[in-house]
Amino acid sequence: TRSHCDWSSDVCSSDLSWEGLAGIDAAACFLLDVGLEEIAAHEAERFVRLLDGLHEIDGVRVVGPQDAADRAPTLMFEVAGKSPAAVAELLADTQVAVWDGHNYAVEAMIPLGLDAEDGAVRAGISVYTTDHDVDRLLAAVADVVDRPVSVDRAQPAG
């Protein structure tokens, strides 16, 4: 095979994604500067705030482990009387981004007490998530619990 690069010089003409390489470099620098332990601690604090807050909202059921021990900062939840798709749409109306559905874990839905296709609402915490973001999500979920769902939002599109 022929190399696209002239390895005898510092300049290489190839099909490399220079933008992608710059992104990888920036991400690696960020991780090294901030530190994985600091990132994990930040995410864990926000996750406990999210998990505890959802437990306090009547009409919300957190799916899966009920505490933050030994888990990634992502969870699934249901809102009584509303499909996951309707909840996600109502939250999107307030500029709160979540996912809905089975999250590519169809086989896990039924043992978790969920519909295999509808799944649940999924929310997660990242290094960029602030306390304000978590509080906005919790306030929006509390509002969704009390809001009626229109007929077109009651059923997922099919």
QUINOR-V374965 format. One record per residue. N is the residue number from 0. RES is the residue in three letters. BURIAL is b if it has 9 or more other C-alpha atoms within 8 Angstrom, else e. Layout:
# QUINOR-V374965
n-><N	N>
res-><RES	RES>
burial-><BURIAL	BURIAL>
This chain:
# QUINOR-V374965
n-><0	1	2	3	4	5	6	7	8	9	10	11	12	13	14	15	16	17	18	19	20	21	22	23	24	25	26	27	28	29	30	31	32	33	34	35	36	37	38	39	40	41	42	43	44	45	46	47	48	49	50	51	52	53	54	55	56	57	58	59	60	61	62	63	64	65	66	67	68	69	70	71	72	73	74	75	76	77	78	79	80	81	82	83	84	85	86	87	88	89	90	91	92	93	94	95	96	97	98	99	100	101	102	103	104	105	106	107	108	109	110	111	112	113	114	115	116	117	118	119	120	121	122	123	124	125	126	127	128	129	130	131	132	133	134	135	136	137	138	139	140	141	142	143	144	145	146	147	148	149	150	151	152	153	154	155	156	157>
res-><THR	ARG	SER	HIS	CYS	ASP	TRP	SER	SER	ASP	VAL	CYS	SER	SER	ASP	LEU	SER	TRP	GLU	GLY	LEU	ALA	GLY	ILE	ASP	ALA	ALA	ALA	CYS	PHE	LEU	LEU	ASP	VAL	GLY	LEU	GLU	GLU	ILE	ALA	ALA	HIS	GLU	ALA	GLU	ARG	PHE	VAL	ARG	LEU	LEU	ASP	GLY	LEU	HIS	GLU	ILE	ASP	GLY	VAL	ARG	VAL	VAL	GLY	PRO	GLN	ASP	ALA	ALA	ASP	ARG	ALA	PRO	THR	LEU	MET	PHE	GLU	VAL	ALA	GLY	LYS	SER	PRO	ALA	ALA	VAL	ALA	GLU	LEU	LEU	ALA	ASP	THR	GLN	VAL	ALA	VAL	TRP	ASP	GLY	HIS	ASN	TYR	ALA	VAL	GLU	ALA	MET	ILE	PRO	LEU	GLY	LEU	ASP	ALA	GLU	ASP	GLY	ALA	VAL	ARG	ALA	GLY	ILE	SER	VAL	TYR	THR	THR	ASP	HIS	ASP	VAL	ASP	ARG	LEU	LEU	ALA	ALA	VAL	ALA	ASP	VAL	VAL	ASP	ARG	PRO	VAL	SER	VAL	ASP	ARG	ALA	GLN	PRO	ALA	GLY>
burial-><e	e	e	e	e	b	e	e	e	e	e	b	e	e	e	e	e	e	e	e	e	e	e	e	e	e	e	e	e	b	b	e	e	e	b	e	e	e	b	b	e	b	b	b	e	b	b	b	b	b	b	e	b	b	b	e	e	e	e	b	b	b	b	e	e	e	e	b	e	e	e	e	b	b	b	b	b	b	b	e	e	b	b	b	b	b	b	b	b	b	b	b	e	e	e	b	e	b	e	b	b	b	e	e	e	b	e	e	b	b	e	e	e	b	e	b	e	b	b	b	b	b	b	b	b	e	e	e	b	e	e	e	e	b	b	b	b	b	e	b	b	b	e	b	b	e	e	e	e	e	e	e	b	b	b	b	e	e>
